[in-house]
Amino acid sequence: MTPALHIARAARCVRAGGLIAYPTEAVYGLGCLPSAGAAIERLLALKRRSWRKGLLLIAAELAQLVPFVVLPTDPARRRELLASWPGPVTWVLPARVGVPRWITGGRPTVGVRVTAHPVAAALCTSAGSALVSSSANVSRRPPLKSVLHVRRELGKGVDYVLAGPLGGLDKPTVIKDGRTGRVLRAA
């Protein structure tokens, strides 16, 4: 099967409410549609993670994030955000009304990123949506960096593993506050 066919298969899986693992900038991620409550529950159970921590979203383009967040109104902050995308910078922005609490963790914000990772971006494009992106690992354990490790440690907990190269970062992406520009997590 060609890489495009694998991406299409993974996208069909998430559109059907499934939970997948896929390569990102630094590690394998677990993902599903932000509206797929049952898949989110499975993801949180697999990771042994509280919903109160919230989940971040990745997208192939800004338009996929607009239903979930309010962009900065300050022109300088907006330029900074837009200049960092696509790329390995996650921004915490005000959540739009109606964003599920399992995404926000009950807070008024959500972390979002327009990814430059070619496989992750193609997956979002093929799915036609932003996707949840949480590191593929059990909480407090190192994130997984290979298909073999994902299959060994998470096994049948995921419906599909999309193989592909990682983006080359050694650490997870930088996280910045979209209101202040303050760095919340350094690379």
GIWO-V207031 format. One record per residue. N is the residue number from 1. RES is the residue in one letter. SS is DSSP state (H for helix, E for strand, C for the rest). Layout:
N RES SS
N RES SS
This chain:
1 M C
2 T C
3 P H
4 A H
5 L H
6 H H
7 I H
8 A H
9 R H
10 A H
11 A H
12 R H
13 C H
14 V H
15 R H
16 A C
17 G C
18 G C
19 L C
20 I E
21 A E
22 Y E
23 P E
24 T C
25 E C
26 A C
27 V C
28 Y E
29 G E
30 L E
31 G E
32 C C
33 L E
34 P C
35 S C
36 A C
37 G H
38 A H
39 A H
40 I H
41 E H
42 R H
43 L H
44 L H
45 A H
46 L H
47 K H
48 R C
49 R C
50 S C
51 W H
52 R H
53 K H
54 G C
55 L C
56 L E
57 L E
58 I E
59 A E
60 A C
61 E C
62 L H
63 A H
64 Q H
65 L C
66 V C
67 P C
68 F C
69 V E
70 V E
71 L C
72 P C
73 T C
74 D C
75 P H
76 A H
77 R H
78 R H
79 R H
80 E H
81 L H
82 L H
83 A H
84 S C
85 W C
86 P C
87 G C
88 P C
89 V E
90 T E
91 W E
92 V E
93 L E
94 P E
95 A E
96 R C
97 V C
98 G C
99 V C
100 P C
101 R H
102 W H
103 I H
104 T H
105 G C
106 G C
107 R C
108 P C
109 T E
110 V E
111 G E
112 V E
113 R E
114 V E
115 T C
116 A C
117 H C
118 P H
119 V H
120 A H
121 A H
122 A H
123 L H
124 C H
125 T H
126 S H
127 A H
128 G C
129 S C
130 A C
131 L E
132 V E
133 S E
134 S E
135 S E
136 A C
137 N C
138 V C
139 S C
140 R C
141 R C
142 P C
143 P C
144 L C
145 K C
146 S C
147 V H
148 L H
149 H H
150 V H
151 R H
152 R H
153 E H
154 L H
155 G H
156 K H
157 G H
158 V C
159 D C
160 Y E
161 V E
162 L E
163 A C
164 G C
165 P C
166 L C
167 G C
168 G C
169 L C
170 D C
171 K C
172 P C
173 T C
174 V E
175 I E
176 K E
177 D E
178 G C
179 R C
180 T C
181 G C
182 R C
183 V E
184 L E
185 R E
186 A C
187 A C
